[in-house]
Amino acid sequence: QLARLCSHIQRRCKREKWEDTCEGSPTVGQRLTTQTINLYQLVDKVIRPATEARMCSYVEYVAEGPQHPRWFVSHWWGEPVADFVACLNQHSKDRELSELDPYWVCAYANNQWDLTSDLFEDPSQSSFRRAMELAEGTVSVLDRDAACYSRIWCCYEVW
């Protein structure tokens, strides 16, 4: 699914001259490239438009059936999607996983149209925690600046 998503980004980003429209982004108004687009921008350009008609998560949109997470992924949305995928590809290779071994990634697994349904006072009640409990382990994707460790959720996920 991630490989197909990357191919989709490759096809559309340059051809459609994607620009960063995420308010508050340090690159707002600038052209995006396949090497710089991050999850905030991907949600804006691909995930929400693709799932709007069904008002569902991206995984529900693309999966052929239920997917139980083999690995939970902790990461920062601001890292380039290309770097994120490269890290998971290496993790998959190192662990000799197949393409059918699912990773749980919040941006794809959670419904971007109804994020409030997963807000709880107690984080142990969240979809994040449930996915961590189902998964074999957690893989922490370390971005170039280690910004993931300045994010409270990332710290919670690897704790």
PyMOL commands that place a pseudoatom at each C-alpha (Angstrom):
pseudoatom trace, name=CA, resn=GLN, resi=1, chain=A, elem=C, hetatm=0, pos=[0.000, 0.000, 0.000]
pseudoatom trace, name=CA, resn=LEU, resi=2, chain=A, elem=C, hetatm=0, pos=[2.859, 2.399, 0.777]
pseudoatom trace, name=CA, resn=ALA, resi=3, chain=A, elem=C, hetatm=0, pos=[4.558, 1.535, -2.509]
pseudoatom trace, name=CA, resn=ARG, resi=4, chain=A, elem=C, hetatm=0, pos=[1.348, 2.318, -4.414]
pseudoatom trace, name=CA, resn=LEU, resi=5, chain=A, elem=C, hetatm=0, pos=[0.995, 5.562, -2.487]
pseudoatom trace, name=CA, resn=CYS, resi=6, chain=A, elem=C, hetatm=0, pos=[4.562, 6.556, -3.384]
pseudoatom trace, name=CA, resn=SER, resi=7, chain=A, elem=C, hetatm=0, pos=[3.861, 5.808, -7.047]
pseudoatom trace, name=CA, resn=HIS, resi=8, chain=A, elem=C, hetatm=0, pos=[0.755, 7.969, -6.799]
pseudoatom trace, name=CA, resn=ILE, resi=9, chain=A, elem=C, hetatm=0, pos=[2.814, 10.850, -5.363]
pseudoatom trace, name=CA, resn=GLN, resi=10, chain=A, elem=C, hetatm=0, pos=[5.418, 10.382, -8.124]
pseudoatom trace, name=CA, resn=ARG, resi=11, chain=A, elem=C, hetatm=0, pos=[2.731, 10.578, -10.829]
pseudoatom trace, name=CA, resn=ARG, resi=12, chain=A, elem=C, hetatm=0, pos=[0.862, 13.586, -9.525]
pseudoatom trace, name=CA, resn=CYS, resi=13, chain=A, elem=C, hetatm=0, pos=[3.186, 15.887, -7.576]
pseudoatom trace, name=CA, resn=LYS, resi=14, chain=A, elem=C, hetatm=0, pos=[5.272, 17.266, -10.425]
pseudoatom trace, name=CA, resn=ARG, resi=15, chain=A, elem=C, hetatm=0, pos=[2.576, 17.038, -13.104]
pseudoatom trace, name=CA, resn=GLU, resi=16, chain=A, elem=C, hetatm=0, pos=[0.054, 18.972, -10.997]
pseudoatom trace, name=CA, resn=LYS, resi=17, chain=A, elem=C, hetatm=0, pos=[2.685, 21.334, -9.560]
pseudoatom trace, name=CA, resn=TRP, resi=18, chain=A, elem=C, hetatm=0, pos=[1.666, 20.702, -5.979]
pseudoatom trace, name=CA, resn=GLU, resi=19, chain=A, elem=C, hetatm=0, pos=[2.193, 23.577, -3.572]
pseudoatom trace, name=CA, resn=ASP, resi=20, chain=A, elem=C, hetatm=0, pos=[2.220, 23.529, 0.199]
pseudoatom trace, name=CA, resn=THR, resi=21, chain=A, elem=C, hetatm=0, pos=[-1.161, 24.869, 1.331]
pseudoatom trace, name=CA, resn=CYS, resi=22, chain=A, elem=C, hetatm=0, pos=[-0.850, 23.843, 4.985]
pseudoatom trace, name=CA, resn=GLU, resi=23, chain=A, elem=C, hetatm=0, pos=[-1.281, 26.940, 7.121]
pseudoatom trace, name=CA, resn=GLY, resi=24, chain=A, elem=C, hetatm=0, pos=[1.485, 27.318, 9.655]
pseudoatom trace, name=CA, resn=SER, resi=25, chain=A, elem=C, hetatm=0, pos=[3.912, 25.295, 7.545]
pseudoatom trace, name=CA, resn=PRO, resi=26, chain=A, elem=C, hetatm=0, pos=[7.332, 26.919, 7.095]
pseudoatom trace, name=CA, resn=THR, resi=27, chain=A, elem=C, hetatm=0, pos=[7.063, 26.146, 3.362]
pseudoatom trace, name=CA, resn=VAL, resi=28, chain=A, elem=C, hetatm=0, pos=[3.489, 27.329, 2.779]
pseudoatom trace, name=CA, resn=GLY, resi=29, chain=A, elem=C, hetatm=0, pos=[3.092, 28.587, -0.794]
pseudoatom trace, name=CA, resn=GLN, resi=30, chain=A, elem=C, hetatm=0, pos=[6.205, 26.785, -2.029]
pseudoatom trace, name=CA, resn=ARG, resi=31, chain=A, elem=C, hetatm=0, pos=[6.305, 23.983, -4.592]
pseudoatom trace, name=CA, resn=LEU, resi=32, chain=A, elem=C, hetatm=0, pos=[6.421, 20.473, -3.206]
pseudoatom trace, name=CA, resn=THR, resi=33, chain=A, elem=C, hetatm=0, pos=[8.593, 17.708, -4.588]
pseudoatom trace, name=CA, resn=THR, resi=34, chain=A, elem=C, hetatm=0, pos=[8.372, 13.957, -4.261]
pseudoatom trace, name=CA, resn=GLN, resi=35, chain=A, elem=C, hetatm=0, pos=[11.380, 14.145, -1.932]
pseudoatom trace, name=CA, resn=THR, resi=36, chain=A, elem=C, hetatm=0, pos=[10.018, 16.879, 0.361]
pseudoatom trace, name=CA, resn=ILE, resi=37, chain=A, elem=C, hetatm=0, pos=[6.294, 16.195, 0.758]
pseudoatom trace, name=CA, resn=ASN, resi=38, chain=A, elem=C, hetatm=0, pos=[5.443, 15.297, 4.354]
pseudoatom trace, name=CA, resn=LEU, resi=39, chain=A, elem=C, hetatm=0, pos=[2.376, 13.717, 5.952]
pseudoatom trace, name=CA, resn=TYR, resi=40, chain=A, elem=C, hetatm=0, pos=[0.696, 17.037, 6.755]
pseudoatom trace, name=CA, resn=GLN, resi=41, chain=A, elem=C, hetatm=0, pos=[0.843, 17.860, 3.048]
pseudoatom trace, name=CA, resn=LEU, resi=42, chain=A, elem=C, hetatm=0, pos=[-0.035, 14.326, 1.953]
pseudoatom trace, name=CA, resn=VAL, resi=43, chain=A, elem=C, hetatm=0, pos=[-3.186, 14.366, 4.070]
pseudoatom trace, name=CA, resn=ASP, resi=44, chain=A, elem=C, hetatm=0, pos=[-4.127, 17.630, 2.337]
pseudoatom trace, name=CA, resn=LYS, resi=45, chain=A, elem=C, hetatm=0, pos=[-3.246, 16.502, -1.209]
pseudoatom trace, name=CA, resn=VAL, resi=46, chain=A, elem=C, hetatm=0, pos=[-4.122, 12.791, -1.233]
pseudoatom trace, name=CA, resn=ILE, resi=47, chain=A, elem=C, hetatm=0, pos=[-5.629, 11.236, 1.887]
pseudoatom trace, name=CA, resn=ARG, resi=48, chain=A, elem=C, hetatm=0, pos=[-8.538, 13.583, 2.561]
pseudoatom trace, name=CA, resn=PRO, resi=49, chain=A, elem=C, hetatm=0, pos=[-9.509, 13.977, -1.132]
pseudoatom trace, name=CA, resn=ALA, resi=50, chain=A, elem=C, hetatm=0, pos=[-9.355, 10.205, -1.694]
pseudoatom trace, name=CA, resn=THR, resi=51, chain=A, elem=C, hetatm=0, pos=[-11.461, 9.382, 1.352]
pseudoatom trace, name=CA, resn=GLU, resi=52, chain=A, elem=C, hetatm=0, pos=[-13.943, 12.256, 1.236]
pseudoatom trace, name=CA, resn=ALA, resi=53, chain=A, elem=C, hetatm=0, pos=[-16.802, 10.398, -0.460]
pseudoatom trace, name=CA, resn=ARG, resi=54, chain=A, elem=C, hetatm=0, pos=[-16.678, 7.531, 2.051]
pseudoatom trace, name=CA, resn=MET, resi=55, chain=A, elem=C, hetatm=0, pos=[-15.502, 9.644, 5.025]
pseudoatom trace, name=CA, resn=CYS, resi=56, chain=A, elem=C, hetatm=0, pos=[-13.183, 6.807, 6.024]
pseudoatom trace, name=CA, resn=SER, resi=57, chain=A, elem=C, hetatm=0, pos=[-9.543, 6.208, 6.851]
pseudoatom trace, name=CA, resn=TYR, resi=58, chain=A, elem=C, hetatm=0, pos=[-7.035, 5.732, 4.051]
pseudoatom trace, name=CA, resn=VAL, resi=59, chain=A, elem=C, hetatm=0, pos=[-6.512, 2.093, 5.087]
pseudoatom trace, name=CA, resn=GLU, resi=60, chain=A, elem=C, hetatm=0, pos=[-10.259, 1.454, 4.869]
pseudoatom trace, name=CA, resn=TYR, resi=61, chain=A, elem=C, hetatm=0, pos=[-10.172, 3.051, 1.421]
pseudoatom trace, name=CA, resn=VAL, resi=62, chain=A, elem=C, hetatm=0, pos=[-7.329, 0.919, -0.006]
pseudoatom trace, name=CA, resn=ALA, resi=63, chain=A, elem=C, hetatm=0, pos=[-7.315, -2.353, 1.971]
pseudoatom trace, name=CA, resn=GLU, resi=64, chain=A, elem=C, hetatm=0, pos=[-8.950, -5.455, 0.609]
pseudoatom trace, name=CA, resn=GLY, resi=65, chain=A, elem=C, hetatm=0, pos=[-9.842, -6.671, 4.094]
pseudoatom trace, name=CA, resn=PRO, resi=66, chain=A, elem=C, hetatm=0, pos=[-8.969, -6.351, 7.763]
pseudoatom trace, name=CA, resn=GLN, resi=67, chain=A, elem=C, hetatm=0, pos=[-5.325, -5.709, 8.563]
pseudoatom trace, name=CA, resn=HIS, resi=68, chain=A, elem=C, hetatm=0, pos=[-3.925, -6.520, 11.983]
pseudoatom trace, name=CA, resn=PRO, resi=69, chain=A, elem=C, hetatm=0, pos=[-0.749, -4.528, 12.655]
pseudoatom trace, name=CA, resn=ARG, resi=70, chain=A, elem=C, hetatm=0, pos=[2.477, -6.461, 12.756]
pseudoatom trace, name=CA, resn=TRP, resi=71, chain=A, elem=C, hetatm=0, pos=[4.463, -3.314, 13.601]
pseudoatom trace, name=CA, resn=PHE, resi=72, chain=A, elem=C, hetatm=0, pos=[3.338, -0.043, 15.118]
pseudoatom trace, name=CA, resn=VAL, resi=73, chain=A, elem=C, hetatm=0, pos=[5.132, 2.976, 13.621]
pseudoatom trace, name=CA, resn=SER, resi=74, chain=A, elem=C, hetatm=0, pos=[6.070, 5.951, 15.770]
pseudoatom trace, name=CA, resn=HIS, resi=75, chain=A, elem=C, hetatm=0, pos=[7.116, 8.996, 13.766]
pseudoatom trace, name=CA, resn=TRP, resi=76, chain=A, elem=C, hetatm=0, pos=[6.760, 12.728, 13.202]
pseudoatom trace, name=CA, resn=TRP, resi=77, chain=A, elem=C, hetatm=0, pos=[4.395, 13.907, 10.479]
pseudoatom trace, name=CA, resn=GLY, resi=78, chain=A, elem=C, hetatm=0, pos=[6.874, 16.581, 9.354]
pseudoatom trace, name=CA, resn=GLU, resi=79, chain=A, elem=C, hetatm=0, pos=[9.450, 14.165, 7.969]
pseudoatom trace, name=CA, resn=PRO, resi=80, chain=A, elem=C, hetatm=0, pos=[9.467, 13.639, 4.196]
pseudoatom trace, name=CA, resn=VAL, resi=81, chain=A, elem=C, hetatm=0, pos=[7.258, 10.698, 3.191]
pseudoatom trace, name=CA, resn=ALA, resi=82, chain=A, elem=C, hetatm=0, pos=[10.116, 9.438, 0.976]
pseudoatom trace, name=CA, resn=ASP, resi=83, chain=A, elem=C, hetatm=0, pos=[12.447, 9.202, 4.015]
pseudoatom trace, name=CA, resn=PHE, resi=84, chain=A, elem=C, hetatm=0, pos=[9.701, 7.572, 6.090]
pseudoatom trace, name=CA, resn=VAL, resi=85, chain=A, elem=C, hetatm=0, pos=[9.072, 4.903, 3.441]
pseudoatom trace, name=CA, resn=ALA, resi=86, chain=A, elem=C, hetatm=0, pos=[12.814, 4.297, 2.992]
pseudoatom trace, name=CA, resn=CYS, resi=87, chain=A, elem=C, hetatm=0, pos=[13.110, 3.646, 6.749]
pseudoatom trace, name=CA, resn=LEU, resi=88, chain=A, elem=C, hetatm=0, pos=[10.206, 1.198, 6.724]
pseudoatom trace, name=CA, resn=ASN, resi=89, chain=A, elem=C, hetatm=0, pos=[11.584, -0.535, 3.631]
pseudoatom trace, name=CA, resn=GLN, resi=90, chain=A, elem=C, hetatm=0, pos=[14.886, -1.026, 5.458]
pseudoatom trace, name=CA, resn=HIS, resi=91, chain=A, elem=C, hetatm=0, pos=[13.089, -2.245, 8.597]
pseudoatom trace, name=CA, resn=SER, resi=92, chain=A, elem=C, hetatm=0, pos=[11.101, -4.709, 6.486]
pseudoatom trace, name=CA, resn=LYS, resi=93, chain=A, elem=C, hetatm=0, pos=[14.252, -5.973, 4.770]
pseudoatom trace, name=CA, resn=ASP, resi=94, chain=A, elem=C, hetatm=0, pos=[16.160, -6.288, 8.070]
pseudoatom trace, name=CA, resn=ARG, resi=95, chain=A, elem=C, hetatm=0, pos=[13.316, -8.305, 9.602]
pseudoatom trace, name=CA, resn=GLU, resi=96, chain=A, elem=C, hetatm=0, pos=[12.650, -10.304, 6.424]
pseudoatom trace, name=CA, resn=LEU, resi=97, chain=A, elem=C, hetatm=0, pos=[9.009, -9.215, 6.332]
pseudoatom trace, name=CA, resn=SER, resi=98, chain=A, elem=C, hetatm=0, pos=[6.721, -9.712, 3.378]
pseudoatom trace, name=CA, resn=GLU, resi=99, chain=A, elem=C, hetatm=0, pos=[4.636, -7.079, 1.629]
pseudoatom trace, name=CA, resn=LEU, resi=100, chain=A, elem=C, hetatm=0, pos=[1.666, -8.549, 3.479]
pseudoatom trace, name=CA, resn=ASP, resi=101, chain=A, elem=C, hetatm=0, pos=[3.036, -7.677, 6.952]
pseudoatom trace, name=CA, resn=PRO, resi=102, chain=A, elem=C, hetatm=0, pos=[1.117, -4.519, 7.882]
pseudoatom trace, name=CA, resn=TYR, resi=103, chain=A, elem=C, hetatm=0, pos=[2.555, -1.476, 9.598]
pseudoatom trace, name=CA, resn=TRP, resi=104, chain=A, elem=C, hetatm=0, pos=[0.144, 0.653, 11.656]
pseudoatom trace, name=CA, resn=VAL, resi=105, chain=A, elem=C, hetatm=0, pos=[0.612, 4.328, 10.787]
pseudoatom trace, name=CA, resn=CYS, resi=106, chain=A, elem=C, hetatm=0, pos=[-1.765, 6.821, 12.384]
pseudoatom trace, name=CA, resn=ALA, resi=107, chain=A, elem=C, hetatm=0, pos=[-2.203, 9.086, 9.354]
pseudoatom trace, name=CA, resn=TYR, resi=108, chain=A, elem=C, hetatm=0, pos=[-3.385, 6.139, 7.274]
pseudoatom trace, name=CA, resn=ALA, resi=109, chain=A, elem=C, hetatm=0, pos=[-5.196, 4.117, 9.951]
pseudoatom trace, name=CA, resn=ASN, resi=110, chain=A, elem=C, hetatm=0, pos=[-7.145, 6.925, 11.621]
pseudoatom trace, name=CA, resn=ASN, resi=111, chain=A, elem=C, hetatm=0, pos=[-10.107, 8.538, 9.897]
pseudoatom trace, name=CA, resn=GLN, resi=112, chain=A, elem=C, hetatm=0, pos=[-8.894, 12.038, 9.007]
pseudoatom trace, name=CA, resn=TRP, resi=113, chain=A, elem=C, hetatm=0, pos=[-12.544, 13.130, 8.835]
pseudoatom trace, name=CA, resn=ASP, resi=114, chain=A, elem=C, hetatm=0, pos=[-13.326, 12.150, 12.430]
pseudoatom trace, name=CA, resn=LEU, resi=115, chain=A, elem=C, hetatm=0, pos=[-10.227, 12.543, 14.577]
pseudoatom trace, name=CA, resn=THR, resi=116, chain=A, elem=C, hetatm=0, pos=[-12.229, 13.580, 17.638]
pseudoatom trace, name=CA, resn=SER, resi=117, chain=A, elem=C, hetatm=0, pos=[-13.654, 10.058, 17.944]
pseudoatom trace, name=CA, resn=ASP, resi=118, chain=A, elem=C, hetatm=0, pos=[-10.216, 8.942, 19.125]
pseudoatom trace, name=CA, resn=LEU, resi=119, chain=A, elem=C, hetatm=0, pos=[-9.647, 11.658, 21.738]
pseudoatom trace, name=CA, resn=PHE, resi=120, chain=A, elem=C, hetatm=0, pos=[-9.627, 10.301, 25.253]
pseudoatom trace, name=CA, resn=GLU, resi=121, chain=A, elem=C, hetatm=0, pos=[-8.429, 11.764, 28.504]
pseudoatom trace, name=CA, resn=ASP, resi=122, chain=A, elem=C, hetatm=0, pos=[-6.548, 8.521, 29.065]
pseudoatom trace, name=CA, resn=PRO, resi=123, chain=A, elem=C, hetatm=0, pos=[-4.149, 7.752, 26.161]
pseudoatom trace, name=CA, resn=SER, resi=124, chain=A, elem=C, hetatm=0, pos=[-4.369, 4.053, 26.984]
pseudoatom trace, name=CA, resn=GLN, resi=125, chain=A, elem=C, hetatm=0, pos=[-7.889, 4.102, 25.491]
pseudoatom trace, name=CA, resn=SER, resi=126, chain=A, elem=C, hetatm=0, pos=[-6.734, 5.463, 22.105]
pseudoatom trace, name=CA, resn=SER, resi=127, chain=A, elem=C, hetatm=0, pos=[-6.400, 3.639, 18.794]
pseudoatom trace, name=CA, resn=PHE, resi=128, chain=A, elem=C, hetatm=0, pos=[-2.664, 4.231, 19.124]
pseudoatom trace, name=CA, resn=ARG, resi=129, chain=A, elem=C, hetatm=0, pos=[-2.474, 2.166, 22.300]
pseudoatom trace, name=CA, resn=ARG, resi=130, chain=A, elem=C, hetatm=0, pos=[-4.768, -0.550, 20.958]
pseudoatom trace, name=CA, resn=ALA, resi=131, chain=A, elem=C, hetatm=0, pos=[-2.575, -0.855, 17.854]
pseudoatom trace, name=CA, resn=MET, resi=132, chain=A, elem=C, hetatm=0, pos=[0.574, -1.023, 19.994]
pseudoatom trace, name=CA, resn=GLU, resi=133, chain=A, elem=C, hetatm=0, pos=[-0.938, -3.857, 22.016]
pseudoatom trace, name=CA, resn=LEU, resi=134, chain=A, elem=C, hetatm=0, pos=[-1.785, -5.828, 18.864]
pseudoatom trace, name=CA, resn=ALA, resi=135, chain=A, elem=C, hetatm=0, pos=[1.582, -5.269, 17.183]
pseudoatom trace, name=CA, resn=GLU, resi=136, chain=A, elem=C, hetatm=0, pos=[4.682, -7.392, 17.542]
pseudoatom trace, name=CA, resn=GLY, resi=137, chain=A, elem=C, hetatm=0, pos=[6.664, -4.252, 18.298]
pseudoatom trace, name=CA, resn=THR, resi=138, chain=A, elem=C, hetatm=0, pos=[7.143, -0.547, 17.687]
pseudoatom trace, name=CA, resn=VAL, resi=139, chain=A, elem=C, hetatm=0, pos=[9.469, 0.880, 15.091]
pseudoatom trace, name=CA, resn=SER, resi=140, chain=A, elem=C, hetatm=0, pos=[10.510, 4.477, 15.696]
pseudoatom trace, name=CA, resn=VAL, resi=141, chain=A, elem=C, hetatm=0, pos=[11.300, 6.352, 12.499]
pseudoatom trace, name=CA, resn=LEU, resi=142, chain=A, elem=C, hetatm=0, pos=[14.044, 8.791, 13.382]
pseudoatom trace, name=CA, resn=ASP, resi=143, chain=A, elem=C, hetatm=0, pos=[13.873, 11.852, 11.153]
pseudoatom trace, name=CA, resn=ARG, resi=144, chain=A, elem=C, hetatm=0, pos=[16.999, 13.813, 10.175]
pseudoatom trace, name=CA, resn=ASP, resi=145, chain=A, elem=C, hetatm=0, pos=[16.601, 16.321, 13.039]
pseudoatom trace, name=CA, resn=ALA, resi=146, chain=A, elem=C, hetatm=0, pos=[15.236, 13.849, 15.622]
pseudoatom trace, name=CA, resn=ALA, resi=147, chain=A, elem=C, hetatm=0, pos=[12.145, 16.076, 15.877]
pseudoatom trace, name=CA, resn=CYS, resi=148, chain=A, elem=C, hetatm=0, pos=[10.115, 12.956, 16.643]
pseudoatom trace, name=CA, resn=TYR, resi=149, chain=A, elem=C, hetatm=0, pos=[11.539, 12.993, 20.189]
pseudoatom trace, name=CA, resn=SER, resi=150, chain=A, elem=C, hetatm=0, pos=[10.240, 16.505, 20.783]
pseudoatom trace, name=CA, resn=ARG, resi=151, chain=A, elem=C, hetatm=0, pos=[6.695, 15.258, 20.095]
pseudoatom trace, name=CA, resn=ILE, resi=152, chain=A, elem=C, hetatm=0, pos=[4.830, 14.031, 23.170]
pseudoatom trace, name=CA, resn=TRP, resi=153, chain=A, elem=C, hetatm=0, pos=[2.969, 11.294, 21.273]
pseudoatom trace, name=CA, resn=CYS, resi=154, chain=A, elem=C, hetatm=0, pos=[6.219, 9.909, 19.844]
pseudoatom trace, name=CA, resn=CYS, resi=155, chain=A, elem=C, hetatm=0, pos=[7.715, 9.770, 23.345]
pseudoatom trace, name=CA, resn=TYR, resi=156, chain=A, elem=C, hetatm=0, pos=[4.586, 8.010, 24.623]
pseudoatom trace, name=CA, resn=GLU, resi=157, chain=A, elem=C, hetatm=0, pos=[4.676, 5.502, 21.769]
pseudoatom trace, name=CA, resn=VAL, resi=158, chain=A, elem=C, hetatm=0, pos=[8.271, 4.399, 22.394]
pseudoatom trace, name=CA, resn=TRP, resi=159, chain=A, elem=C, hetatm=0, pos=[7.985, 4.421, 26.182]
for i in range(1, 159): cmd.bond("trace and resi %d" % i, "trace and resi %d" % (i + 1))
show_as sticks, trace
zoom trace
